[in-house]
């Protein structure tokens, strides 16, 4: 398990649903899928000539997860600012 998957399972509660028991195709439900399930949803419904809403949302979620290093860098910089402010 890489750090992105660990972060998602620990802090974003990913893996709560899988493809077979997905309650609806809302963005909140798709965010709780594992990365493999999101990729499968995108491959099956998002890359065709007429993608479904779930496939489009899966593509957006995959792009959001690709940017985890940027979000982590912002988190570390904000944490450094907070520590510096408290250390004064």
N, C-alpha and C positions, 0 to 999 in steps of 0.2 A: 504494500500500500504506500503510495507516494504521499508527500506532505499535503497536496491539494485535497486528496481523498480523506486524509486524516482530519484536516481542517473542516471539511464539509460534514463529516460524520459527527465530529465533536461539537462544533459550534453552530452549524446550520441544520442539524438533524437530518442530514441526507440519508437515504436508504430506508426511510420510514415506509415508503410505498415501493412496489415494483410494478412492472407493466401490467400484470394480470389483475392487481387489486387497486388500480388507480381510480379514485372516486370520481374525478372529473378532469377536464383538460384546462383547469385554471392555472395561472402562473405560479400560485402558491403550491399547488399539488405537483407541478412539474419540477419545481425547485427541490422537492423532497425525494425525487428519484435519484438513484445512483447515476454516476456519469455514464456507465455502460448502458443503462436503460434510456437515458436521455439521447445518447448517440443512436441507439436502435430506433427510438421513436422518430428521430430526425431522418434516419435513413429510410424508414418505412413510409413516412407521411410528409416529409418536408422538402424533399429534393426533386419532386416530380413537377410536371407542367402546371398542375393545379394543386398546390400544397394545402393541407388542412390547417385549421387554426392551431391544433396541437403540434403539428409539424413545424409551423412558423415559430411558435413559442419555444419549442425544443431547440431550434436554431439560435434563438436569442439567448437562451439559457446556456448553450454551449459556448457562445462568444463571451458571456459574462464569466464563465468559469475559466476561460483561457486567460483572463486578465487578473488572476489571483495574485500574481507576483506584484503587480502595481498596487493592488489594495493592501497587500502585506507591507510594502514599502511605506505607504502612507500611514498605516497603523504604527509602524516602528518610529517614524519621524514624529508623529503626534505624541507617542509615548515618551520619546526623548525630550520633547518640549515640556511635557507635564513634569517629568522628573527634574528637569533643570529649573522649572518654576518653583517646585516644592523644595528644592535644595537651597534656594536663596536664603 
